[in-house]
Amino acid sequence: MSGDAQVRFCERLGLKCPCLLDRIDVLDSEKVKGKKSHLGWMWSYCNPVDRLVFFEYHKGRGNKDARPVLQNYKGYLHSDGFSVYKHFGSQSGVTHICCNAHARRKFHEAKLTDRSRAEHALMLYSSLYGIESYCKEQNLSFDQRFKIRQEKSVPIFDELAGWVKEQIPRLTTLRSPIGKALAYFSEREKQLGMFLHDGMLLMDTNLIENAIRPIALGRNNFLFAGSHDAAQNAAIIYSLLATCKLHDVNAYDWLKYVLTAMPTFPASRIKELLPHNWKGSTIEL
């Protein structure tokens, strides 16, 4: 994807951008010696408000690989604790949000070694997620969700944050599973609690995590992308199909229509064929 196209997509990401990445094996014809495969990375971005998903392939997972999309990005950046996201989250005009599912998972992992502490944190997280489930089931507006969070979620989150502060000094080491869980939360408390102050924000990055699952399935099925170009082509297909899913568009019907219509479809209206704009067979040529 060209730099201009990446910038335009960043603009479409708009209000919120959950980000994650996953690995993909690529056959690399450029290698002269050693193994012919390369461990590349699928960078994934999602706008849950407009329900857009974007995958981009890069050979690495450093700052330079995220720069084409995130360098000039403004808005909310929702991610896990990966250091690259922290770097871009500190940019002017960016509000960095951390994922509560990742924080909760660390407490779950600590259950085997410190059950009482872990279960206390998980109980509070269960209450927070229960409130989120209620808001989703009731299909509440952003303003309504913000109001409920302020009334019900803020006290629970504050209790969790206060409890974490109390527990850390009582530990002899932060290298234990519960120590790592407490430290993870403590270091990111502000970013983890950001969702409380804007009803538009989600509590975690599970939406984009669900979107990247097909990549893991692909590793088990096709094993390799045939080249770096093929990996980027796969990223385009993943982007389109994941967006279909978020818009409840039947991917087979959409793809069949697009492949049939494209040869005679007006180039000036090509955006109408994108999954989030597609109106089924009602599009008139």
Contacts in CASP RR format, 6 or more apart in sequence:
PFRMAT RR
TARGET T0000
AUTHOR 0000-0000-0000
METHOD contacts of the structure
MODEL  1
MSGDAQVRFCERLGLKCPCLLDRIDVLDSEKVKGKKSHLGWMWSYCNPVD
RLVFFEYHKGRGNKDARPVLQNYKGYLHSDGFSVYKHFGSQSGVTHICCN
AHARRKFHEAKLTDRSRAEHALMLYSSLYGIESYCKEQNLSFDQRFKIRQ
EKSVPIFDELAGWVKEQIPRLTTLRSPIGKALAYFSEREKQLGMFLHDGM
LLMDTNLIENAIRPIALGRNNFLFAGSHDAAQNAAIIYSLLATCKLHDVN
AYDWLKYVLTAMPTFPASRIKELLPHNWKGSTIEL
1 9 0 8 1.000
1 56 0 8 1.000
1 232 0 8 1.000
1 236 0 8 1.000
3 68 0 8 1.000
6 56 0 8 1.000
6 68 0 8 1.000
6 69 0 8 1.000
7 72 0 8 1.000
9 45 0 8 1.000
9 54 0 8 1.000
9 69 0 8 1.000
10 69 0 8 1.000
10 70 0 8 1.000
10 72 0 8 1.000
10 73 0 8 1.000
12 47 0 8 1.000
12 50 0 8 1.000
12 52 0 8 1.000
13 45 0 8 1.000
13 47 0 8 1.000
13 52 0 8 1.000
13 54 0 8 1.000
13 73 0 8 1.000
14 47 0 8 1.000
14 49 0 8 1.000
14 50 0 8 1.000
14 75 0 8 1.000
15 47 0 8 1.000
15 49 0 8 1.000
15 75 0 8 1.000
15 76 0 8 1.000
15 200 0 8 1.000
16 47 0 8 1.000
16 48 0 8 1.000
16 49 0 8 1.000
16 75 0 8 1.000
16 76 0 8 1.000
16 78 0 8 1.000
16 200 0 8 1.000
16 201 0 8 1.000
16 202 0 8 1.000
17 45 0 8 1.000
17 46 0 8 1.000
17 47 0 8 1.000
17 73 0 8 1.000
17 75 0 8 1.000
17 76 0 8 1.000
17 77 0 8 1.000
17 78 0 8 1.000
18 45 0 8 1.000
18 46 0 8 1.000
18 48 0 8 1.000
18 78 0 8 1.000
18 79 0 8 1.000
18 99 0 8 1.000
18 202 0 8 1.000
18 205 0 8 1.000
18 207 0 8 1.000
18 208 0 8 1.000
19 43 0 8 1.000
19 44 0 8 1.000
19 45 0 8 1.000
19 46 0 8 1.000
19 66 0 8 1.000
19 70 0 8 1.000
19 77 0 8 1.000
19 78 0 8 1.000
19 79 0 8 1.000
19 85 0 8 1.000
19 205 0 8 1.000
19 208 0 8 1.000
20 44 0 8 1.000
20 79 0 8 1.000
20 80 0 8 1.000
20 205 0 8 1.000
20 208 0 8 1.000
20 209 0 8 1.000
20 212 0 8 1.000
21 41 0 8 1.000
21 42 0 8 1.000
21 43 0 8 1.000
21 44 0 8 1.000
21 61 0 8 1.000
21 82 0 8 1.000
22 41 0 8 1.000
22 42 0 8 1.000
22 44 0 8 1.000
22 212 0 8 1.000
22 215 0 8 1.000
22 216 0 8 1.000
23 39 0 8 1.000
23 40 0 8 1.000
23 41 0 8 1.000
23 42 0 8 1.000
23 219 0 8 1.000
24 39 0 8 1.000
24 40 0 8 1.000
24 41 0 8 1.000
24 42 0 8 1.000
24 57 0 8 1.000
24 215 0 8 1.000
24 219 0 8 1.000
24 225 0 8 1.000
24 231 0 8 1.000
24 234 0 8 1.000
25 37 0 8 1.000
25 38 0 8 1.000
25 39 0 8 1.000
25 40 0 8 1.000
25 219 0 8 1.000
25 223 0 8 1.000
25 224 0 8 1.000
25 225 0 8 1.000
26 37 0 8 1.000
26 38 0 8 1.000
26 39 0 8 1.000
26 40 0 8 1.000
26 224 0 8 1.000
26 225 0 8 1.000
26 226 0 8 1.000
26 227 0 8 1.000
26 228 0 8 1.000
26 230 0 8 1.000
26 231 0 8 1.000
27 36 0 8 1.000
27 37 0 8 1.000
27 38 0 8 1.000
27 224 0 8 1.000
27 225 0 8 1.000
27 226 0 8 1.000
27 227 0 8 1.000
28 36 0 8 1.000
28 37 0 8 1.000
28 38 0 8 1.000
28 227 0 8 1.000
28 228 0 8 1.000
29 36 0 8 1.000
29 227 0 8 1.000
31 38 0 8 1.000
37 224 0 8 1.000
38 59 0 8 1.000
38 228 0 8 1.000
40 57 0 8 1.000
40 58 0 8 1.000
40 59 0 8 1.000
40 60 0 8 1.000
40 61 0 8 1.000
40 231 0 8 1.000
41 57 0 8 1.000
41 58 0 8 1.000
41 59 0 8 1.000
41 60 0 8 1.000
41 61 0 8 1.000
41 65 0 8 1.000
42 55 0 8 1.000
42 56 0 8 1.000
42 57 0 8 1.000
42 212 0 8 1.000
42 215 0 8 1.000
42 231 0 8 1.000
42 235 0 8 1.000
42 238 0 8 1.000
43 55 0 8 1.000
43 56 0 8 1.000
43 57 0 8 1.000
43 58 0 8 1.000
43 61 0 8 1.000
43 65 0 8 1.000
43 66 0 8 1.000
43 69 0 8 1.000
44 53 0 8 1.000
44 54 0 8 1.000
44 55 0 8 1.000
44 56 0 8 1.000
44 208 0 8 1.000
44 211 0 8 1.000
44 212 0 8 1.000
45 53 0 8 1.000
45 54 0 8 1.000
45 55 0 8 1.000
45 56 0 8 1.000
45 69 0 8 1.000
45 208 0 8 1.000
46 52 0 8 1.000
46 53 0 8 1.000
46 54 0 8 1.000
46 207 0 8 1.000
46 208 0 8 1.000
46 211 0 8 1.000
48 202 0 8 1.000
48 207 0 8 1.000
49 200 0 8 1.000
50 276 0 8 1.000
51 243 0 8 1.000
51 246 0 8 1.000
51 247 0 8 1.000
51 276 0 8 1.000
52 243 0 8 1.000
52 246 0 8 1.000
52 276 0 8 1.000
53 208 0 8 1.000
53 211 0 8 1.000
53 238 0 8 1.000
53 239 0 8 1.000
53 242 0 8 1.000
53 243 0 8 1.000
53 246 0 8 1.000
54 69 0 8 1.000
54 239 0 8 1.000
55 212 0 8 1.000
55 235 0 8 1.000
55 236 0 8 1.000
55 238 0 8 1.000
55 239 0 8 1.000
55 242 0 8 1.000
56 68 0 8 1.000
56 69 0 8 1.000
56 232 0 8 1.000
56 235 0 8 1.000
57 225 0 8 1.000
57 228 0 8 1.000
57 231 0 8 1.000
57 232 0 8 1.000
57 234 0 8 1.000
57 235 0 8 1.000
58 65 0 8 1.000
59 65 0 8 1.000
59 228 0 8 1.000
61 84 0 8 1.000
62 84 0 8 1.000
63 84 0 8 1.000
63 87 0 8 1.000
63 88 0 8 1.000
65 84 0 8 1.000
66 84 0 8 1.000
66 85 0 8 1.000
66 88 0 8 1.000
70 77 0 8 1.000
70 88 0 8 1.000
70 91 0 8 1.000
71 88 0 8 1.000
73 88 0 8 1.000
73 91 0 8 1.000
73 94 0 8 1.000
74 93 0 8 1.000
74 94 0 8 1.000
75 93 0 8 1.000
75 94 0 8 1.000
75 95 0 8 1.000
76 94 0 8 1.000
76 95 0 8 1.000
76 97 0 8 1.000
76 194 0 8 1.000
76 198 0 8 1.000
76 201 0 8 1.000
77 85 0 8 1.000
77 88 0 8 1.000
77 89 0 8 1.000
77 94 0 8 1.000
77 95 0 8 1.000
77 96 0 8 1.000
77 97 0 8 1.000
78 97 0 8 1.000
78 98 0 8 1.000
78 99 0 8 1.000
78 201 0 8 1.000
78 202 0 8 1.000
78 205 0 8 1.000
79 85 0 8 1.000
79 96 0 8 1.000
79 97 0 8 1.000
79 98 0 8 1.000
79 99 0 8 1.000
79 205 0 8 1.000
80 98 0 8 1.000
80 99 0 8 1.000
80 102 0 8 1.000
80 205 0 8 1.000
81 98 0 8 1.000
81 99 0 8 1.000
81 102 0 8 1.000
81 188 0 8 1.000
85 96 0 8 1.000
86 96 0 8 1.000
88 94 0 8 1.000
89 95 0 8 1.000
89 96 0 8 1.000
90 96 0 8 1.000
95 194 0 8 1.000
96 191 0 8 1.000
96 194 0 8 1.000
97 191 0 8 1.000
97 192 0 8 1.000
97 193 0 8 1.000
97 194 0 8 1.000
97 195 0 8 1.000
97 201 0 8 1.000
98 188 0 8 1.000
98 191 0 8 1.000
98 192 0 8 1.000
98 194 0 8 1.000
99 192 0 8 1.000
99 204 0 8 1.000
99 205 0 8 1.000
100 125 0 8 1.000
100 128 0 8 1.000
100 192 0 8 1.000
100 193 0 8 1.000
100 195 0 8 1.000
100 203 0 8 1.000
100 204 0 8 1.000
101 203 0 8 1.000
101 204 0 8 1.000
101 205 0 8 1.000
101 206 0 8 1.000
101 209 0 8 1.000
102 184 0 8 1.000
102 204 0 8 1.000
102 205 0 8 1.000
103 181 0 8 1.000
103 184 0 8 1.000
103 185 0 8 1.000
103 188 0 8 1.000
103 192 0 8 1.000
104 121 0 8 1.000
104 122 0 8 1.000
104 125 0 8 1.000
106 177 0 8 1.000
106 180 0 8 1.000
106 181 0 8 1.000
106 184 0 8 1.000
106 185 0 8 1.000
107 118 0 8 1.000
107 121 0 8 1.000
107 122 0 8 1.000
107 125 0 8 1.000
107 178 0 8 1.000
107 181 0 8 1.000
108 118 0 8 1.000
108 122 0 8 1.000
109 177 0 8 1.000
109 181 0 8 1.000
110 117 0 8 1.000
110 118 0 8 1.000
110 176 0 8 1.000
110 177 0 8 1.000
110 178 0 8 1.000
110 179 0 8 1.000
110 180 0 8 1.000
110 181 0 8 1.000
111 118 0 8 1.000
111 119 0 8 1.000
111 122 0 8 1.000
112 177 0 8 1.000
113 176 0 8 1.000
113 177 0 8 1.000
113 178 0 8 1.000
114 176 0 8 1.000
114 177 0 8 1.000
114 178 0 8 1.000
117 167 0 8 1.000
117 178 0 8 1.000
118 177 0 8 1.000
118 178 0 8 1.000
118 181 0 8 1.000
120 163 0 8 1.000
121 160 0 8 1.000
121 163 0 8 1.000
121 164 0 8 1.000
121 181 0 8 1.000
121 185 0 8 1.000
124 156 0 8 1.000
124 157 0 8 1.000
124 159 0 8 1.000
124 160 0 8 1.000
124 163 0 8 1.000
125 160 0 8 1.000
127 156 0 8 1.000
128 153 0 8 1.000
128 156 0 8 1.000
128 157 0 8 1.000
128 160 0 8 1.000
128 203 0 8 1.000
129 203 0 8 1.000
131 148 0 8 1.000
131 149 0 8 1.000
131 152 0 8 1.000
131 153 0 8 1.000
131 156 0 8 1.000
132 203 0 8 1.000
134 148 0 8 1.000
135 144 0 8 1.000
135 145 0 8 1.000
135 148 0 8 1.000
135 149 0 8 1.000
138 144 0 8 1.000
140 148 0 8 1.000
142 198 0 8 1.000
142 199 0 8 1.000
142 200 0 8 1.000
143 199 0 8 1.000
145 199 0 8 1.000
146 197 0 8 1.000
146 198 0 8 1.000
146 199 0 8 1.000
149 195 0 8 1.000
149 196 0 8 1.000
149 199 0 8 1.000
150 196 0 8 1.000
153 196 0 8 1.000
154 196 0 8 1.000
157 193 0 8 1.000
157 196 0 8 1.000
160 185 0 8 1.000
161 185 0 8 1.000
161 189 0 8 1.000
164 182 0 8 1.000
164 185 0 8 1.000
164 186 0 8 1.000
164 189 0 8 1.000
165 186 0 8 1.000
167 178 0 8 1.000
167 182 0 8 1.000
168 174 0 8 1.000
168 179 0 8 1.000
168 182 0 8 1.000
168 183 0 8 1.000
168 186 0 8 1.000
171 178 0 8 1.000
171 179 0 8 1.000
171 182 0 8 1.000
173 179 0 8 1.000
174 180 0 8 1.000
174 182 0 8 1.000
174 183 0 8 1.000
185 192 0 8 1.000
194 201 0 8 1.000
195 201 0 8 1.000
195 202 0 8 1.000
195 203 0 8 1.000
207 246 0 8 1.000
211 242 0 8 1.000
211 245 0 8 1.000
211 246 0 8 1.000
214 238 0 8 1.000
214 241 0 8 1.000
214 242 0 8 1.000
215 238 0 8 1.000
225 231 0 8 1.000
225 234 0 8 1.000
240 274 0 8 1.000
240 275 0 8 1.000
241 251 0 8 1.000
243 249 0 8 1.000
243 274 0 8 1.000
243 275 0 8 1.000
243 276 0 8 1.000
244 250 0 8 1.000
244 251 0 8 1.000
244 254 0 8 1.000
244 275 0 8 1.000
245 251 0 8 1.000
246 276 0 8 1.000
247 275 0 8 1.000
247 276 0 8 1.000
249 275 0 8 1.000
249 278 0 8 1.000
253 280 0 8 1.000
254 275 0 8 1.000
254 278 0 8 1.000
254 280 0 8 1.000
257 273 0 8 1.000
257 278 0 8 1.000
257 280 0 8 1.000
257 281 0 8 1.000
257 283 0 8 1.000
258 273 0 8 1.000
258 278 0 8 1.000
261 273 0 8 1.000
261 283 0 8 1.000
261 285 0 8 1.000
262 270 0 8 1.000
262 273 0 8 1.000
264 285 0 8 1.000
265 273 0 8 1.000
265 285 0 8 1.000
266 285 0 8 1.000
271 277 0 8 1.000
272 278 0 8 1.000
272 279 0 8 1.000
272 283 0 8 1.000
273 283 0 8 1.000
END
